[in-house]
């Protein structure tokens, strides 16, 4: 489960621990998302409408710790229970916490949120970033969070409008629109396996007993010229996209995509100066009355 983006408690990490434990590249993408979009996530954390400073926070579907460390920075007196189903993601989060000197404030918990929930205390704030749409029964999870939260506590739901785009619409010159065709090739698969992606979480939160206090959409546009991590993020994301979409791509598209993903090719994505990370995040803030 996972996704999102982060910062630091007492320092900053760019390198990903344990790369050998990331066979499908997902953890690397999460780490790069955290690095490149750190300012955006920090802004989301800064604007959470908390009524009291939280001391206990739960991060549901924490991934490699993007939200966890953004929240630790925002609330320096808090501790975070970081929940994820992936042991390799939790290993990375644990290593980051130790490197940042924050191991005593981060408590990783492995759990499948579609199964039995572990004991998570009585948090003042629950955070779920790009994780709810992975669940088979997110409505059950919303009810669980409502039971879990302390009275007056806040539930922050952050969801991406879709996978980030990196290339201009008319690129590459050899096959304009290639990136959109890659995503289009996976649309049916995503609809089948992630039916809750793109859901309107406001009515779902209300049905679970929450009072939705705010909903806002944040446009993300980070130019490669302004952030050295954008090229690496694009390379890692498009490699994973190729692995999933290759069977549905035209031969000409696949050939050009392989050139983009070849660091030695003149067409390599790492040689481009027109990359950007473009996406949208929607944030719902809901309170347990």
Secondary structure, 3 states (H helix, E strand, C coil): CCCCCCCCCCCCCCCCCCHHHCCCCHHHHHHHHHHHCHHHHHHHHHCCCCCCCCCEEEEECCCCCHHHHHHHHHCCCCEEEEEECCHHHHHHHHHHHHHCCCHHHEEEEECCCCCCCCCCCCCCEEEEECCHHHCCCHHHHHHHHHHHCCCCCEEEEEEECCCCECCCCCCCCCCCCHHHHHHHHCHHHHHHHCCCCCCCHHHHHHHCCCEEEEEEEEEEEEEHHHCCHHHHHHHHHHHHHHHHHHHHCCHHHHHHHHHHCCCCCCCCHHHCCCCEEEEEEEEEEEECC
